[in-house]
Amino acid sequence: MAVRIRLRRTGRKKQPTYRIVVADSRSPRDGKFIEVIGQYAPRSGEQALNLRNDRANYWLDNGAQPSDTVRSLLRKAGVLKARHEQRLASKLTATAVPLTEQAEEPTA
């Protein structure tokens, strides 16, 4: 089962709001879903995006693929940058070589 993070349309005619859902890739756009992890209201200005970062990270860790639009929303929310920095930090600490104490050379 391929899992996608994508938008599910709600709201009235000409006033869309979207729920950010985790769903099977074979289910229809407004069909069955696994979990709601946020909301996106493109017409509401500053408060447009409401996202549960912990659940988004959980699903991304478990292999869920975001759609193109959801990927840009995750980028705006800072989720992808935080994931990248976390991965980079763990990679750098894994490859870091500890410094050894150098004996002072006597000068004659």
Sine and cosine of phi, psi and omega as CSV:
sin_phi,cos_phi,sin_psi,cos_psi,sin_omega,cos_omega
0.00,0.00,0.89,-0.46,0.04,-1.00
-1.00,0.07,0.82,-0.57,-0.06,-1.00
-0.97,-0.25,0.72,-0.69,0.00,-1.00
-0.84,-0.54,0.52,-0.85,0.18,-0.98
-0.97,-0.23,0.87,-0.49,-0.10,-1.00
-0.52,-0.85,0.03,-1.00,-0.04,-1.00
-1.00,-0.07,0.61,-0.79,0.09,-1.00
-0.86,-0.52,0.84,-0.53,-0.13,-0.99
-0.98,0.19,0.73,-0.68,0.15,-0.99
-0.71,-0.71,-0.06,-1.00,0.04,-1.00
0.99,-0.14,-0.03,-1.00,-0.05,-1.00
-1.00,-0.04,0.08,-1.00,0.05,-1.00
-0.89,0.45,0.74,-0.68,-0.01,-1.00
0.93,0.38,0.05,1.00,0.06,-1.00
-0.72,-0.69,0.96,0.28,-0.10,-0.99
-0.97,0.24,0.57,-0.82,0.28,-0.96
-0.76,-0.65,0.45,-0.89,-0.07,-1.00
-0.79,-0.62,0.56,-0.83,0.18,-0.98
-0.97,-0.23,0.69,-0.73,0.06,-1.00
-1.00,-0.01,0.92,-0.40,-0.12,-0.99
-0.85,-0.53,0.39,-0.92,0.15,-0.99
-0.97,-0.22,0.84,-0.55,-0.09,-1.00
-0.59,-0.81,0.35,-0.94,0.14,-0.99
-0.92,0.40,0.65,-0.76,-0.08,-1.00
-0.91,0.42,-0.34,0.94,-0.02,-1.00
-1.00,0.07,-0.21,0.98,-0.02,-1.00
-0.98,0.17,0.45,-0.89,-0.03,-1.00
-0.93,0.36,0.21,-0.98,-0.10,-1.00
-0.82,0.57,-0.75,0.67,-0.02,-1.00
-0.97,-0.24,0.37,0.93,-0.05,-1.00
-1.00,-0.04,-0.52,-0.86,-0.08,-1.00
-0.90,0.44,0.62,-0.78,0.02,-1.00
-0.65,-0.76,0.22,-0.98,-0.03,-1.00
-1.00,-0.05,-0.74,0.67,-0.08,-1.00
-0.40,-0.92,0.57,-0.82,0.12,-0.99
-1.00,-0.08,0.83,-0.56,-0.02,-1.00
-0.92,-0.40,-0.02,1.00,0.03,-1.00
0.05,-1.00,-0.01,-1.00,0.03,-1.00
-0.69,-0.72,0.48,-0.88,0.03,-1.00
-0.66,-0.75,0.86,-0.51,0.03,-1.00
-0.87,-0.49,0.99,-0.10,-0.15,-0.99
-0.91,0.41,-0.34,0.94,-0.05,-1.00
-1.00,-0.10,0.07,1.00,-0.10,-0.99
-0.99,-0.17,0.15,0.99,0.11,-0.99
0.97,0.22,-0.81,-0.59,-0.12,-0.99
-0.91,0.42,-0.61,0.79,-0.06,-1.00
-1.00,0.00,0.57,0.82,-0.11,-0.99
-0.95,0.30,-0.55,0.84,-0.15,-0.99
-0.90,-0.43,0.79,-0.61,0.07,-1.00
-0.77,-0.63,0.92,-0.39,-0.16,-0.99
-0.68,-0.73,0.66,-0.75,0.11,-0.99
-1.00,-0.02,0.98,-0.19,-0.12,-0.99
-0.89,0.46,-0.60,0.80,-0.03,-1.00
-0.90,0.43,-0.64,0.77,0.01,-1.00
-0.95,0.30,-0.58,0.81,0.06,-1.00
-0.89,0.46,-0.71,0.71,0.03,-1.00
-0.90,0.44,-0.62,0.78,0.02,-1.00
-0.86,0.51,-0.75,0.66,-0.05,-1.00
-0.94,0.33,-0.58,0.81,0.06,-1.00
-0.92,0.40,-0.60,0.80,0.06,-1.00
-0.91,0.42,-0.52,0.86,-0.02,-1.00
-1.00,-0.01,0.19,0.98,0.17,-0.99
0.99,-0.14,0.15,0.99,0.04,-1.00
-0.95,0.32,0.68,-0.73,-0.02,-1.00
-0.98,-0.22,0.84,-0.54,0.03,-1.00
-0.97,0.23,0.52,-0.85,0.11,-0.99
-0.95,0.32,0.15,-0.99,-0.04,-1.00
-0.87,0.49,-0.70,0.72,-0.01,-1.00
-0.92,0.39,-0.67,0.74,0.01,-1.00
-0.92,0.39,-0.57,0.82,0.06,-1.00
-0.87,0.49,-0.67,0.74,0.03,-1.00
-0.93,0.37,-0.56,0.83,0.06,-1.00
-0.93,0.37,-0.64,0.76,0.05,-1.00
-0.90,0.44,-0.57,0.82,0.04,-1.00
-0.92,0.40,-0.67,0.74,0.03,-1.00
-0.90,0.43,-0.59,0.81,-0.01,-1.00
-0.97,0.23,-0.21,0.98,0.02,-1.00
1.00,0.05,0.14,0.99,-0.04,-1.00
-0.93,0.36,-0.72,0.70,-0.05,-1.00
-0.93,0.36,-0.58,0.81,0.03,-1.00
-0.92,0.39,-0.67,0.74,0.02,-1.00
-0.90,0.44,-0.64,0.77,0.04,-1.00
-0.90,0.44,-0.67,0.74,0.00,-1.00
-0.90,0.44,-0.71,0.70,0.00,-1.00
-0.90,0.43,-0.59,0.80,0.02,-1.00
-0.92,0.40,-0.69,0.72,0.04,-1.00
-0.89,0.45,-0.68,0.73,-0.02,-1.00
-0.90,0.43,-0.66,0.75,0.01,-1.00
-0.91,0.42,-0.66,0.75,0.01,-1.00
-0.93,0.37,-0.58,0.82,0.04,-1.00
-0.92,0.38,-0.66,0.75,-0.02,-1.00
-0.93,0.37,-0.62,0.79,0.03,-1.00
-0.94,0.33,-0.48,0.88,0.02,-1.00
-0.95,0.30,-0.54,0.84,-0.04,-1.00
-0.99,-0.15,-0.03,1.00,-0.04,-1.00
-0.95,0.33,0.65,-0.76,0.03,-1.00
-0.97,-0.23,0.82,-0.57,-0.02,-1.00
-0.94,0.35,0.57,-0.82,0.02,-1.00
-0.98,0.20,0.68,-0.73,0.05,-1.00
-0.99,-0.15,0.47,-0.88,0.03,-1.00
-0.94,0.33,0.82,-0.57,0.00,-1.00
-1.00,-0.04,0.75,-0.66,0.04,-1.00
-0.95,0.30,0.68,-0.73,0.01,-1.00
-0.96,0.29,0.74,-0.67,0.01,-1.00
-0.99,0.13,0.75,-0.66,0.04,-1.00
-0.94,0.34,0.70,-0.72,0.04,-1.00
-0.99,-0.12,0.72,-0.70,-0.05,-1.00
-0.97,-0.24,0.00,0.00,0.00,0.00
